[in-house]
Amino acid sequence: MDLLDELEKIGVNVSDGVNRLGGNKALYRRLLGNFVKAVRENGISTDFDEENYSDITDKAHAIKGIAGNLSVTPVYEGYTQIVSLLRSGEPKRAKEVLVKITPVLNEIIECIEKNSH
């Protein structure tokens, strides 16, 4: 199965993401690699410090942005909630969302990495 088909099955809105890029699937695939890199650089552990989490908010916002641009919908929606909760001073609830979205994020990254050549 093709990378884009697999991502669709996981919940990524590939057609929307490709359309944002003028239908350029090759560019979309390349940007998915950037998505993986951004997640690796801005990864958030589910045991982040509930007292000092401003850097976590920034990292979550970065992941939310790239996920939104590429229509990686499940990640975008999860990280939108996380950013909102962190900005509202609710780190415990943000962690709960992070715990739920992390396996989905990992599945998407694994799919991208195994299909990258």
DAQUI-V884435 format. One record per helix or strand of 2 or more residues. SS is the DSSP state (h for helix, s for strand). FROM is the first residue (numbers start at 1). LEN is the number of residues. If there is no record, write none. Layout:
ss = {SS;SS}
from = {FROM;FROM}
len = {LEN;LEN}
//
This chain:
ss = {h;h;h;h;h;h}
from = {3;14;25;54;73;91}
len = {8;7;17;16;15;25}
//
